[in-house]
Every structure is written in C-alpha cells, then in structure tokens.
Amino acid sequence: MVQLLVILNIFFVSFSDKPTQAIPALSPRAIEQRAKWKITIDELDYPVSAAYLDSLRQYGATICHTSRWMNGATCSMTDEQAAAVASLPFVTGVEATRLDHSNQQSAISKCRSMPATYLLTNHAQDELPTDAQLALYNIQPLHKMGYHGQGILITVCDGGFTNANTLSCFRQEQELGHFDFTDDADDFYGYTGTHGSLCLSSISGKTDKYIGAATAANYYLMRSEEAETESPKEMDNLVAALEKADSLGTNIFSVSLGYAMFDNEEWTLTHNALDGKTTRASSAALIAARKGMLVCVAAGNEGNKPWEKLSVPADADSILSIGAVDVLGVIGSFSSHGPSADGRVKPEVCAVGVSAALIDANDEIVYRNGTSFATPLIAGMAATLWSALPDENAMQIRKRIIRSADRYQNPDALQYGYGIPNAYAAYLGRTTTIDNITATKRTVKYIVGNTLYILHDGKTYDTMGRVTR
C-alpha cells in the first residue's frame, strides 16, 4: 500500500522576472500546435530562472514544483527560511499555502463522488448501461461515423488512479505517461483513490458491456489532489499539472476537482473570489485556454450545501465548467450553482452526473453521482467532436458545444447554464432546443425511484405514452 506523506510548511515564492532567452518549455507537439493555430510563443512559455531556484535551495528550501505562468515556485521550508527568502531582491512575495501550526478544520470542498440515488436498469438486450448517458447529448451519430477521439490528446487530472494501468477496459498503449504533483510516495497506480480511474472510464472505457465517450483518444494521467489535507497548495499542484499538460501538447484537460474551503479557515474563499482571476488555479485555467487547450472542470457538488456555489477553478473564463443532470436531463440537487462572481453563465453545460455509469477499480460497472463524472463525459464528447473537425481550435470547439446546448437561447445562470449539448448538432454547426436533444431512434428505458420512463427520439414518455419532457 502506498505511504501517504503530508509535507507541512509549504510556501509559494513569487519572482520578479525570468529569463526570456531560454528554450521554451514546450514539446515538439505543443510547438507544432501553436504554429497550427497561430498562437504566439511568449514569456509565459519560458521556464523560471534556474539561478533563482538555486538561491532558494541555498537557503534550505526544497522545490516541490515551479510555475512558469505564475513565475514562482512551490517550496517546502521552515518559517525562518521563508522569512530569509522573502528578503531576497528577486522575490516579490512568499505566501503560505500549507502550515503545520494552522487552525485545522475539516474541509468539505472536494468534488467527491456520492452514493448513487437512482439506478439505470431494464436494458434491452442490445443496449448498454452507457447508452443513456451518451444518447442524452447525442454523440452516437458521430461514433457511427467513425469518430471516437482519434488524434486528440486528453489529460485527466485527479486524485487517484488505482489500477488504471491494469484494468481491462483501457488500452494501455493509449496512455502516453503519468505525472504526480503531490507529496505522496511514488506509487501512482496504488491505493491513492479510485476517483481518477472512474473518471477515465467514462472517456476511454471500452468493453462488450460499456463504451466511453472517446475511446480512441490518447491520454496522460496526472495527480494533483492530496487526500490527507485540503490546502491552497493543491491549487498550485493543479497549476503545475495544467502547465505540464500544455507543454505536452494536450488538447483537452479534464479535471474533476474543486476548491473553496480549506483545513485552515483563514484560507477559505468567499463567493466574491469566484471571478476567474483571484486564485492562481483559475488564472492558470484561463491561460491554458489561451494557449490552445480546452479545459473542462467540474462545477462542484455544493448545490444543496451551505456553500452552494461553484468551486475553483470552475469559475475561470473561456473554459467549460460542467453541471450534473440525470439521464432524463434533470439537474442534480447537489450540482453547484452559478453564476460566476462577475456574472458569467456558470456552469456552461451539463452532462450525466446523477447515477452515471462508470467502471471501478475492480473492472465492474458501478453508478455514481457527482459533477466529477459529468465532466469527463463532456471532455470525451469534445474529443470526439474535435476528431471530426481537426482543423478547428479549442475555442471553436467550445463555441460549437455551447451553441448546441438545449438552453443556449435562454440560459439558466443558476444551475443548467446553457444546458445539455448536442454533439451531432455541434458537428453540423447548429443550435438545438430542449425537444431535439437526440436525433437517434434508439429507445432507452429508465427507472427513477419506482417509476419507469422511456426515452425515444429525444422525448421522454411515461408508461401511458404521455410526454413528460
């Protein structure tokens, strides 16, 4: 079993400047894509000063990771060392992001899965448990056309990927690598949690009984969430993951994590901080979008809790934050509320995150609740759509998805956002309405509570044949 370490006394050190004549921290794939979409390589693409990092080490600091976008470094050091570092001429700030003497409280802001409340049952012989969640946003026509995310590179960032390297539902050659930005011991696929593996299954999972949204896409796996604590340091872990994904040429970044409340109450955010620029994590998500990445973020599971609102970085601009609905398109009570603090529609879109069908670390189909699981479904949809439209850029794909959503003409800024997208309509460049979510003729049956519903040709009927939606 992996040994979980909690390194305390963590600080983010900000630098005054950086060398601009260094080699950009970008892979050949990333550079090629920047050229393709005419995205200029700029100062943000150059690494932080190696000389500055060496100076921090001379003062006793241990470098956890760096941020070229925020021009700084996450460091482990004592309070005395931090005070000495703060006096260096090239240091503009030293911010504590985890302390061992803080007033520790129980944090509740993690975007974790919850027990399923209703189960998808009564499948016809030719139907799969995943048919309903894919049909809701009408992706099967693209699958039938042969588009499954091929040529698209996805990064899934989460807290744990137990057994993701051995599960039979994944084709291991599609995983191009993994990276850990946490303090945990080096056992990436060990018992650090199954949340990431569950999320990955809805994108890449494929068996004779299950089909993910983008089974031909290649992917990287990254860990940024530390299970033992909840601190701003984890947001900086996420920044590091976004930057790494950018350097690798990632097209779509799917993250089912969110932050608002922390172990130390002094760090807990306010609703006013949900403006897309207050936290480094949200700023980094916006930078990633400007660098050509489509960033998909779980809106959060606080809708029926005191916090109620989004979590960071779902508040970022130019991304897709995702709410959770059931297979009938009804919003989950837990799905976090928008809008952003500066009035932008949040979440942008929704997908199935109420009783979502997933594959667990035991290779078994399970059902879970959470915006965590709606998010990779949208990421997978985006990958499949992008594989069909490879010459478009991330913002064009994002626009197509939003314009295809069933509430695009009349968005709900509190829960649904622009609503449920229609993958085939997005491919055609059309808007859609609540009555034509799906163009397929497949009939799917559902049980909610003790009531049987039938979804056929985009409409939901009860057993008397009456339209209920």
Sequence and secondary structure as in RCSB ss.txt:
>XXXX:A:sequence
MVQLLVILNIFFVSFSDKPTQAIPALSPRAIEQRAKWKITIDELDYPVSAAYLDSLRQYGATICHTSRWMNGATC
SMTDEQAAAVASLPFVTGVEATRLDHSNQQSAISKCRSMPATYLLTNHAQDELPTDAQLALYNIQPLHKMGYHGQ
GILITVCDGGFTNANTLSCFRQEQELGHFDFTDDADDFYGYTGTHGSLCLSSISGKTDKYIGAATAANYYLMRSE
EAETESPKEMDNLVAALEKADSLGTNIFSVSLGYAMFDNEEWTLTHNALDGKTTRASSAALIAARKGMLVCVAAG
NEGNKPWEKLSVPADADSILSIGAVDVLGVIGSFSSHGPSADGRVKPEVCAVGVSAALIDANDEIVYRNGTSFAT
PLIAGMAATLWSALPDENAMQIRKRIIRSADRYQNPDALQYGYGIPNAYAAYLGRTTTIDNITATKRTVKYIVGN
TLYILHDGKTYDTMGRVTR
>XXXX:A:secstr
         EEEEEES   SSS  S  HHHHHHHHHTT    GGGS   HHHHHHHHHTT EEEEEETTTTEEEE
E  HHHHHHHHTSTTEEEEEEEE SSS B         EE SS      TT  TTHHHHHTTT HHHHHTT SST
T EEEEEES  TTTTT TTS GGGEEEEEE SSS S TTSSS SHHHHHHHHHH EETTEE S TT EEEEEE  
 TT   HHHHHHHHHHHHHHHHHT SEEEE   BS  SBGGG   GGGTTTTSSHHHHHHHHHHHTT EEEEE  
S TTSSS B  BTTT TTSEEEEEE TTS B TTS B   TT   SS EEEE SSEEEE TTS EEEEESHHHHH
HHHHHHHHHHHHHSTTS HHHHHHHHHHHSTTTTS BTTTTBT    HHHHHHT    TT S     EEEEEETT
EEEEEETTEEE TTS B  
